[in-house]
Amino acid sequence: MKLTVRVWRQAGPQAAGRLVDYEVPDVSPDASFLEMLDGLNERLTAAGEEPVAFDHDCREGICGACGVMINGVAHGPGRATTTCQLHMRSFRDGDLVTVEPWRARAFPVVRDLVVDRAALDRVVQAGGFISARTGSAPEANSVLVPKPDADLAFDAAACIGCGACVAACPNASASLFTAAKIAHLGLLPQGQPERHRRALGMVERMDLESFGGCTWFGECQEACPKGISIDFITRMNRDYLRAAAQPAQAEAAAGAI
């Protein structure tokens, strides 16, 4: 395959960015999208040009680092697929493929396709934990968890924090990410002591990080590579409202932010 790849190039956070076209010949249909970018960078390096900066790590759809917009779609045309899992057979010979970084105020561009997603980490730090005694692991059956709750908790815990939900949302909301992080702990017995304080702290941190509000477009769950449902947002909203109605919880969460 031969493709024209239109890539966003930006030397730094304060530099002006622009789209630049590159011809990429001899692309294997079985190559991943990141392998195609590797090939492009090899050609650029051989020509004495600056390679395209992009994030990646596991290349197995686990870490979430590889997220970019491909032809205006988060992670590209493959459903429930990360960028590193997207194969070039999803495109046709001669296609023009546009690659851009996540577009959100909370995700400033660092360089080219690399954005700073530390805002998501700060949301988790505001309450994404449980109180647990240190020491040896407890007996597995000492705390019984109903099967429906365990299944839902596993579904929420599948979130890899890639930021696709933010990039796809017209409001750049992190509600799906935040809801998943709140739900996978709040559904389990071990997460109950901080349940409402967690929701309050993480939602308020999300707002402080300049993420937009959720207006229920549903684009987030369509873009999510793990297929996380927007139903978790309703759980988050319920826990948040309950916590906000309790002055002690609100005061404790405000002190933790």
C-alpha positions as CSV (number, residue, x, y, z in Angstrom):
1,M,0.0,0.0,0.0
2,K,1.0,3.6,-0.6
3,L,-0.5,6.3,1.7
4,T,-0.3,10.0,2.2
5,V,-0.1,10.7,5.9
6,R,-1.0,14.2,7.0
7,V,0.5,14.7,10.4
8,W,0.2,17.5,12.9
9,R,3.7,18.9,13.6
10,Q,4.3,21.2,16.5
11,A,7.8,21.8,18.0
12,G,6.6,22.6,21.5
13,P,3.7,23.8,23.6
14,Q,4.1,27.5,22.7
15,A,5.0,26.9,19.0
16,A,2.6,27.2,16.1
17,G,1.5,23.9,14.7
18,R,0.6,22.8,11.2
19,L,-0.4,19.7,9.2
20,V,2.4,18.3,7.0
21,D,1.9,15.7,4.3
22,Y,4.3,12.7,3.9
23,E,4.3,10.0,1.3
24,V,4.6,6.5,2.9
25,P,5.1,3.7,0.3
26,D,5.3,0.0,0.8
27,V,3.0,-0.2,3.8
28,S,2.1,-3.7,4.8
29,P,-1.7,-4.2,5.3
30,D,-0.8,-6.4,8.3
31,A,1.3,-3.6,10.0
32,S,-0.2,-1.8,12.9
33,F,-0.7,2.0,12.7
34,L,2.2,2.6,15.0
35,E,4.4,0.4,12.9
36,M,3.5,2.6,9.9
37,L,4.5,5.6,11.9
38,D,7.8,3.9,12.8
39,G,8.4,3.4,9.1
40,L,7.7,7.0,8.4
41,N,10.1,8.1,11.2
42,E,12.8,5.9,9.8
43,R,12.5,7.6,6.4
44,L,12.5,11.0,8.0
45,T,15.6,10.2,10.1
46,A,17.4,8.9,7.0
47,A,16.6,12.1,5.2
48,G,18.0,14.2,8.1
49,E,14.5,15.4,9.2
50,E,12.9,15.5,12.6
51,P,10.9,12.3,13.3
52,V,7.3,12.6,14.4
53,A,6.9,12.4,18.2
54,F,4.1,10.1,19.4
55,D,3.4,8.3,22.6
56,H,3.4,4.5,22.9
57,D,4.4,1.8,25.4
58,C,2.9,-1.6,25.5
59,R,1.6,-1.8,22.0
60,E,-0.9,-4.4,23.2
61,G,-4.0,-2.2,23.9
62,I,-3.3,-2.1,27.7
63,C,-1.5,1.1,28.6
64,G,-3.6,3.7,26.7
65,A,-0.5,5.8,25.7
66,C,-0.9,5.6,22.0
67,G,-4.1,7.7,21.6
68,V,-4.4,10.0,18.6
69,M,-7.1,11.3,16.3
70,I,-7.1,9.4,13.0
71,N,-9.3,11.0,10.3
72,G,-11.1,12.8,13.0
73,V,-11.9,9.7,15.0
74,A,-10.3,8.8,18.4
75,H,-8.0,5.8,17.9
76,G,-9.2,5.5,14.2
77,P,-12.0,3.6,12.5
78,G,-11.7,0.3,14.4
79,R,-14.4,-0.1,17.1
80,A,-13.1,-1.0,20.6
81,T,-9.6,-0.7,19.3
82,T,-6.6,1.3,20.5
83,T,-4.3,3.0,17.9
84,C,-1.6,0.3,18.4
85,Q,-4.2,-2.4,17.7
86,L,-5.4,-0.7,14.5
87,H,-4.1,-2.5,11.3
88,M,-3.4,-0.8,8.1
89,R,-5.8,-3.0,6.2
90,S,-8.4,-0.7,7.7
91,F,-7.3,1.8,4.9
92,R,-7.1,1.5,1.2
93,D,-4.2,2.0,-1.2
94,G,-3.8,5.7,-2.0
95,D,-5.8,7.0,1.0
96,L,-5.0,10.3,2.7
97,V,-4.8,9.6,6.5
98,T,-4.9,12.6,8.8
99,V,-3.2,12.2,12.2
100,E,-3.7,14.7,15.0
101,P,-3.2,14.8,18.8
102,W,-6.1,14.8,21.3
103,R,-7.8,18.2,21.2
104,A,-8.8,19.3,24.6
105,R,-8.0,22.3,26.8
106,A,-7.0,19.9,29.6
107,F,-4.6,18.1,27.3
108,P,-2.0,20.6,26.1
109,V,0.2,19.6,23.2
110,V,3.8,18.8,24.3
111,R,5.2,18.0,20.8
112,D,3.6,16.8,17.6
113,L,1.1,14.0,18.6
114,V,2.2,14.0,22.3
115,V,-0.2,15.6,24.8
116,D,0.1,16.1,28.5
117,R,-2.6,13.9,30.2
118,A,-1.4,14.5,33.7
119,A,-4.9,16.0,34.4
120,L,-6.3,12.5,34.5
121,D,-3.7,11.4,37.0
122,R,-4.7,14.3,39.3
123,V,-8.4,13.3,39.1
124,V,-7.4,9.8,40.3
125,Q,-5.2,11.3,43.1
126,A,-8.3,13.2,44.4
127,G,-9.9,10.0,45.5
128,G,-9.1,6.9,43.5
129,F,-8.0,4.8,46.4
130,I,-9.3,2.7,49.3
131,S,-8.3,2.4,52.9
132,A,-6.7,-1.0,53.4
133,R,-4.4,-2.6,56.0
134,T,-0.9,-3.3,54.9
135,G,0.6,-6.8,55.3
136,S,-0.1,-10.1,53.7
137,A,-3.0,-10.6,51.3
138,P,-6.3,-11.5,53.0
139,E,-8.0,-14.7,52.3
140,A,-9.8,-14.4,48.9
141,N,-13.2,-15.4,50.3
142,S,-13.1,-13.3,53.5
143,V,-15.1,-10.6,51.8
144,L,-17.9,-11.8,49.6
145,V,-18.8,-9.8,46.5
146,P,-22.1,-10.4,44.7
147,K,-21.5,-11.6,41.1
148,P,-23.4,-8.7,39.4
149,D,-21.3,-6.1,41.4
150,A,-18.1,-7.9,40.6
151,D,-18.9,-8.0,36.9
152,L,-19.7,-4.3,36.8
153,A,-16.6,-3.4,38.8
154,F,-14.5,-5.4,36.3
155,D,-16.2,-3.5,33.4
156,A,-15.4,-0.2,35.0
157,A,-11.8,-1.2,35.9
158,A,-11.1,-1.9,32.2
159,C,-10.5,1.8,31.7
160,I,-6.9,2.4,30.5
161,G,-7.0,6.1,30.9
162,C,-6.2,6.8,27.3
163,G,-8.3,10.0,27.1
164,A,-10.3,9.0,24.0
165,C,-13.5,9.8,25.8
166,V,-12.3,13.4,26.3
167,A,-11.0,13.8,22.8
168,A,-14.3,12.5,21.3
169,C,-16.6,14.5,23.5
170,P,-17.8,17.8,22.0
171,N,-17.4,19.3,25.5
172,A,-14.0,17.6,26.2
173,S,-15.6,16.1,29.3
174,A,-13.8,13.5,31.3
175,S,-17.0,12.2,32.9
176,L,-16.7,8.7,31.5
177,F,-13.1,8.3,32.7
178,T,-13.9,9.7,36.1
179,A,-17.1,7.6,36.4
180,A,-15.2,4.4,35.6
181,K,-12.6,5.2,38.2
182,I,-15.2,6.0,40.8
183,A,-17.4,3.0,40.0
184,H,-14.8,0.2,40.0
185,L,-14.0,1.0,43.6
186,G,-17.5,2.1,44.7
187,L,-19.1,-1.1,43.6
188,L,-16.9,-3.2,45.9
189,P,-17.2,-3.6,49.7
190,Q,-13.7,-2.5,50.2
191,G,-14.5,0.9,48.5
192,Q,-17.5,1.8,50.6
193,P,-15.9,3.8,53.4
194,E,-14.7,6.5,51.0
195,R,-17.5,6.0,48.4
196,H,-19.2,9.4,48.6
197,R,-16.1,11.4,49.6
198,R,-14.4,9.8,46.6
199,A,-17.1,10.9,44.2
200,L,-17.1,14.4,45.5
201,G,-13.4,14.8,45.4
202,M,-12.8,13.4,42.0
203,V,-15.7,15.2,40.3
204,E,-14.6,18.5,41.8
205,R,-11.0,17.9,40.7
206,M,-12.2,17.1,37.2
207,D,-13.9,20.5,37.1
208,L,-10.8,22.2,38.3
209,E,-8.8,20.6,35.5
210,S,-10.9,22.5,32.8
211,F,-12.6,19.4,31.5
212,G,-16.1,20.2,30.1
213,G,-19.4,19.1,31.5
214,C,-21.3,16.0,30.3
215,T,-24.3,16.8,28.2
216,W,-25.0,13.1,27.3
217,F,-23.8,13.1,23.7
218,G,-22.6,9.5,24.1
219,E,-19.6,10.0,21.9
220,C,-17.4,8.9,24.8
221,Q,-18.6,5.4,24.9
222,E,-18.4,5.0,21.2
223,A,-14.8,6.1,21.2
224,C,-13.8,4.1,24.3
225,P,-11.5,1.3,23.2
226,K,-12.7,-0.8,26.1
227,G,-16.4,-0.2,25.5
228,I,-17.2,1.3,28.8
229,S,-20.8,2.3,29.1
230,I,-22.1,5.8,29.9
231,D,-24.3,4.1,32.5
232,F,-21.4,4.6,34.9
233,I,-21.9,8.4,34.6
234,T,-25.3,8.0,36.2
235,R,-23.8,6.1,39.1
236,M,-21.2,8.9,39.5
237,N,-23.8,11.6,39.4
238,R,-25.9,9.8,42.1
239,D,-22.9,9.4,44.4
240,Y,-21.9,13.0,43.9
241,L,-25.3,14.4,44.7
242,R,-25.5,12.2,47.8
243,A,-22.1,13.4,48.9
244,A,-22.8,17.0,48.2
245,A,-25.9,16.8,50.4
246,Q,-23.7,15.8,53.4
247,P,-21.7,18.8,54.7
248,A,-19.1,16.6,56.4
249,Q,-18.3,14.7,53.2
250,A,-18.1,18.0,51.3
251,E,-15.7,19.5,53.8
252,A,-13.5,16.4,53.8
253,A,-13.3,16.3,50.0
254,A,-12.6,20.0,49.8
255,G,-9.6,19.5,52.1
256,A,-8.3,16.6,49.9
257,I,-8.2,18.6,46.7
